Amino acid sequence: MTDAPAEETAPARPEAGVCPVTGARAKAVRGPTSFPLSNPVISTVAYAADPPGYSLRAQRDHGTVVRLPILPHNPTVQLSAPDGIRRVLQVNADNYARGAYYEAFELFMGRGLLTLEDRDWRAHRKAVNPAFTPQAIAARAGQSDEAIAALLDRWAEHARAGEPFDLFPEAMKLTCRVLGMALVGKDLSQDGGEFAEAVSVALEAIFKNVGSVDKAIPSFVPTPYRRRVARARRTLERVVAQAARDVDHGAGGEVATLIREADLPDDALWSDLVTLFLAGVETTALSLTWTLYEIARHGEVRDGLAEETDRVLGGRPPTAGDLDRLTYTAMVVDESLRTHPPVWQFTREAIEDDVLSGHHVPAGTPLLVSVYGAHHNPEQWEEPERFDPERFRPGGSPARDRSAYLPFGGGRRQCIGKRMGLALLQQTVAAVAGRFRISPAQGPVRGGAFITLFPKGGIRVTVQERAR
C-alpha cells in the first residue's frame, strides 16, 4: 500500500460551471429523475435499507458524480470519481469543509481530531502525532506481540474443542487491548465487552443521528435505543476520566499524556481520545474480521498465506520486523481493505463553486465521498466484486488511478493510525495463517452499514491447528 500522493497547488477559483483545468463548460450533476427514486423520502428509505448497495446502484446507473435525493441534506452529491476525490482531498482541499453531516459526530466526539476544521485541527494533530511515528509504533511492538499471542491461545482452545466461534468479538478483544494500551495505558478488553459495546453503539448512534426516526419521539422518552446510547456514553466517560487521573499521577498512556500536556482546550482529552477510540478500535477489528472471513472462504488464499508464513517464519510467531518480508500477507490485507473499506464513505461540503470530474458543484453542496464506490468501480478495477490479492502484487503496473484506493482517506486528513493499523492487521493475519487452518462455519454473511461495514449476526468459523 502506498501513501497518499503529494498535495498539489490549487488553481484559482473557477468561474461557476467552468472546469478549472480545461476551461470547458461543466455538466450539471444528475441523479434519479423518475419516480419513485426521484422522491427524497422514498429514496432515503431505499438508502437506509442497504446503504452500500444503494451507493453502487447510483454509481452504476448515473456515474461517479451523482446527485442523491436523500434527506436531510437534499440534494447530496455522491463522489467516487478518482480525479474528483483527489481534488477534494488534495488539490483544492481548502474549499471543502467537514460540513453539516459532521454535526452528528459531535454527539460523542465533541470538537476534536475528526470534527474540527483544518485551522483548529492542526494543533490537535500535532499534539498526538509523536505517538504514531514509525519509531513510536516500533517501541510498542511488544504490546501487539502479547495481544496476538493471547488471541492465538484462545483460538487453540476453540481448535481443541472443535467448536465454531464468532470472529468479530475476538478481533475486538485484540484491538481493545492494543489500542487501549497505546491510548490510555490500559487493556480495555478486560471488562466483559462493555467498552467494545460502547464503541459499537457510539458509531451506530452517530450514523443514526443524521436522520433517525427516534428523533420524532419526545426527548424525555427513554427508548431502548436511547438507554443503550446513554450507557455507552457513561462507559466512555469513565474510561476518559480514569485516563485523566492516570496522567495526573504520572501513569497515563502515551496518547492521553500527549493530549493532556499540550496547549489544547480543556475538553480536548475527551474529544481526541474518544475520536481515536471510535476511529481505531472497531474499524481495525472489522478489517481483521473481514480479512479472516475472506481467507476462510478462499482456499487458494489460505494456502498462499500458509506457504509464505512457513517459508519466512519457519513456524515461529511473526514480529513487526518480519512484515517487510510477508509480501503476500500484505497483498491479502490490501485486497480486504479494498473490498471492505474500514470507513466506507465520508462527507465534505463545498465552500465555493467548484468543478469535480467535469461536473459543476455549487457552493454549499454536501458531498458523500464514496470510498466503497471508488473501490468497486469497474472502470478502475477488473471484476471488482472478486476477491483477488494479486491486484496488489508489488512491481505490477495497474492502469488505475491512485485515488481509486483510499481505505484510510487521503490528503492531509488521512487517518493518523494508518501505519499502526496496517502493522497490526498484517502481523495478526500472518500469526493466524501460520498456526491455524480457518474454515467457514455458516452460510452467506449478511452485511450491514453504519459508519463502518459490519457483518450482521457475526461471522462464525472453525479453526484447526496446522501440522508443524
Buried (B, 14 or more C-beta within 10 A) or exposed (E): BEEBBEBEEBEEEBEBBBBBEEEEEBBEBEBBEEEEBEBBEBBBEBBBEBBBBBBBBBBEEBBBBBBBBBBEBBBBBBBBBBBBBBBBBBBBBEBBBBBBBBEBBBBBBBBBBBBBEBEEBEBBBEBBEEBBEEEBBEEBBEBBBBBBEBBBEEBBEBBEEEEBBBBBBBBBBBBBBBBBBBBBBBBBBEBEBBBBBBBBBBBBBBBBBBBBEBEEEEEEEEEEBBEBBEEBBEBBEBBBEBBBEBBEEEEBBBBBBBBBEBEBBEEBBBBBBBBBBBBBBBBBBBBBBBBBBBBBBBEEBBEBBBEBBBEBBEEEBBBBEBBEBBBBBBBBBBBBBBBBBBBBBBBBBBBBBBBBBBBBBBEBBBBBBBBBBBBBBEBBBEEBEEBBBEBBEEEEEBEBBBBBBBBBBBBBBBBBBBBBBBBBBBBBBBBBBBBBBBBBBEEEBEBBBBBBBBBEEBBBBBBBEBEE
